[in-house]
Amino acid sequence: MGKILVIDDEEQIVLVLAMALSKYGFNVEIATNGVEGIKKFDEECFDLVITDICMPGLSGNDVVKYVRNSEKYFTPVIGITGTPWLLENDYFDAVFTKPFSLEGLVEAVSSLTAATLSSMSVS
């Protein structure tokens, strides 16, 4: 399927998302904060990034802005948040408010990665 980077400071959420996405055939890398997430994003190629919005240090808003200003700006980014009022949603491809449906998230991931992979094969 695709390679997904999941960034969240809540270990339980990272593990649940990694397990759910792996079950659907995605290769998942995890990061427990924005700094670690950006480092992994720079070092590897991902088909999609999922990031929490409210994290200590670099927030999900900072992460998505970094992605959009990088050479890999086309990488889809999904924001997940329990604090929607902190969301700067212009840069995200999709946003889910906690609690959210894992099925809905997996559908969005599948759709966004399929669109990215097909546009890359056309180029």
Beta strands, then each sheet from edge to edge (+ up, - down):
strand 1: 3-7
strand 2: 27-31
strand 3: 48-52
strand 4: 77-81
strand 5: 94-97
sheet 1: 2+ 1+ 3+ 4+ 5+
end
